[in-house]
């Protein structure tokens, strides 16, 4: 399968079981393939793909966003945007890396890829890269999962 940046995918339970990271947003139980994850490529490792969970609980995350904005002045780890005409919260704070073998399939609706507009795609890319660079410099509290350790496990595996 060709993995494309800016599209949405579903991740296998096998990945979450292997990584065993309690702070990852896990798949819902049953056969409903939720959540889907927004994808972007790693800038240094071609086999690594990064995923952002999205949430329909926009009001919950707007409240968290405002609290963080009051405390820190700005917020880069939660972004709001539209997917299929519905507002969603993109949770950069919950991003994680994985490999192609852990991706089930692309999210399509009526036989068309689900995507975001170019402006939102640019904003997500800019903010995720900024957060990743800060985490790599030691600011680990910007994301919940231990993405440095997860990436290390994946690089050992490939």
C-alpha positions, 0 to 999 in steps of 0.5 A, a space after each residue: 500500500 502506498 502511504 500518503 502524507 495528509 491522508 487518514 489511516 487506521 492502525 492495527 491493534 498489533 502495533 499498540 500491543 507491541 509498543 504497550 505505551 499507556 499514553 497512546 490513543 488506542 483503537 476502540 474495541 470491536 470492529 468499528 475502526 476508530 479512531 482514524 489517524 492523520 498521517 505525515 512522513 518522518 523527515 529523516 527516516 523514510 520508513 517511519 510515518 507519524 500519526 495524529 489522532 483526531 477527535 470529534 470532542 471539539 468542545 472538550 479540546 477547545 476548553 483544554 486549548 484555552 486553558 493552555 493558551 492562558 497558561 503558556 500564551 500559545 498552543 501548538 499541540 492541538 489544532 482545529 480543522 475540518 474533515 468531511 465538513 465536520 470540525 475536529 481536534 487534531 491531537 499533536 499532543 498524542 502523535 506517534 510514529 509507526 511503520 507501514 506494516 502496522 497500517 490497516 488501510 486508508 480511510 475512504 468515504 464514498 470511494 474517495 480519500 478523506 483529506 484536509 485542505 492545503 492550509 490545514 495540511 501546512 499548519 499541521 506539518 509546521 506545528 508537528 515538525 516544531 513539536 517534534 524538534 522540541 521533543 528531540 531537544 528534551 521538551 518531552 512534556 509537549 506530547 503524552 506518549 514517549 515518542 522517542 522510545 517508540 521511534 527507537 523500537 521501530 528503528 530497531 525493528 525495521 
